[in-house]
């Protein structure tokens, strides 16, 4: 029973990690509120 629970938890953990990963690297359009200049912000921190 312990092996079954461990397997289920591992599958759920893997599924949650895949769900968080972006399908493709999309850039976000950002508009400066002061000057109105629009640019694409890079993904990541």
C-alpha positions as CSV (number, residue, x, y, z in Angstrom):
1,X,0.0,0.0,0.0
2,X,2.9,2.3,0.8
3,X,4.3,1.8,-2.7
4,X,1.0,2.6,-4.3
5,X,0.7,5.9,-2.4
6,X,4.3,6.8,-3.2
7,X,3.6,6.1,-6.9
8,X,0.4,8.2,-6.9
9,X,2.2,11.1,-5.2
10,X,5.1,10.9,-7.7
11,X,2.7,11.0,-10.7
12,X,0.8,14.0,-9.2
13,X,4.1,15.8,-8.6
14,X,5.2,15.2,-12.1
15,X,1.9,16.3,-13.5
16,X,2.0,19.5,-11.5
17,X,5.5,20.3,-12.8
18,X,4.4,19.8,-16.4
19,X,1.4,22.0,-16.0
20,X,3.5,24.9,-14.7
21,X,6.0,24.7,-17.6
22,X,5.1,27.0,-20.5
23,X,4.2,25.3,-23.7
24,X,6.2,27.9,-25.7
25,X,8.2,31.0,-24.8
26,X,5.8,33.8,-25.3
27,X,6.8,37.4,-24.7
28,X,4.5,39.8,-22.9
29,X,3.6,43.1,-24.4
30,X,4.2,45.9,-22.0
31,X,3.2,49.6,-22.3
32,X,5.0,52.3,-20.4
33,X,2.3,54.4,-18.6
34,X,4.5,57.5,-18.7
35,X,5.5,57.7,-22.4
36,X,3.2,55.1,-24.0
37,X,6.1,53.1,-25.6
38,X,5.2,49.5,-26.1
39,X,7.8,46.7,-25.9
40,X,8.1,43.0,-25.4
41,X,9.2,42.0,-21.9
42,X,11.5,38.9,-21.7
43,X,10.2,35.8,-19.8
44,X,11.7,35.1,-16.4
45,X,12.8,36.9,-13.3
